[in-house]
Amino acid sequence: MQQIFNFLIRNKNSILFLILFVVSVFLTIQNHAFHKSRFISSANFVTGGVYSWSNNINTYLHLDEYNERLLEENNKLRNIISNIHDSISVEKQLDSTSFEGDYLFRTARVINNNFSKVDNYLTLNRGKQAGIEQEFGVITSQGIVGIVDRVNENYSRVISILNSRSRINAQLNNTNHFGSLVWDGKDPNIVQLIDVPRQAPLQKGDTIITGGRSLIYPKGLPIGSIQDFKLDQTQSYYTINIKLFNDMTNIGYVYVIENVNKEEIKKLQDTNEQ
């Protein structure tokens, strides 16, 4: 305590000056409208800058949370749009958000993604508890990603379209000519559509979509565009290189698709085969 008193006594003149200076500035601001307005404007500028800086930091720290909220909202909209045909009986243009059939969409986050091997997989942070099962399709808003092949309680593994075992039904957007989508293990941005008959009219830049002939993906999901193609003269089929819409090296959040009528369709198909 004595040290505090000694400090005040030693610096009494400076302290008195500061007190008088603050009082004089306060009185000047209070009694002159111009000075008062300038002070308020400056204070608002400084405060606004601090709030803006603080908000930017807070927003950055919560980006994952905001992304998940947005993904959930998009997921609800996809489910509504996907099944709206049940209550509306008019014809409509098929696009990437309106499908033939009943499908449910669930959101998930990719926690591991391989793309440099011959057989690549992704791992999702959702499993059986979230309603995910084997043979569910996986997509983003840009295109298809793969098919779920293993599931436990909290996680699931996806066979990437960049996998030698992956074969997905796909077709030309402008016609009904279809083939099988495979990957040659080379470029993660390019996949191949094989077994397309020579009668198919092909042009560079044409869009390739899912064909809807499997029970996994609905018809009309975007895949990519034709980069180039060649004809196998011995078999009369095209092999088409497809530039993917998805950047398979940068997958963060995905939608997992469930065909709710899959089991019923399977039973009917099994009956027909017997």
ABEGO torsion letter per residue (X at the ends): XAAAAAAAAAAAAAAAAAAAAAAAAAAAAAABAAAAAAAAAAAAAAAAAAAAAAAAAAAAAAAAAAAAAAAAAAAAAAAAAAAAAAABABBBBBBAABBBEBBBBBBBBBABBBAABABBBBBBABBAAAGBBBGBBBBBAAEBAEBBABBBAABBBBBBABBAABBBBBBBAABABBBBBBBAGBBAABBBBBGBBAABBBBBGBBBBBAGABAABBBGBBAEBBABBBBBAAAGBBBBBBBBABBAABBABBBBBBBAAAAAAAAAAAAAAX
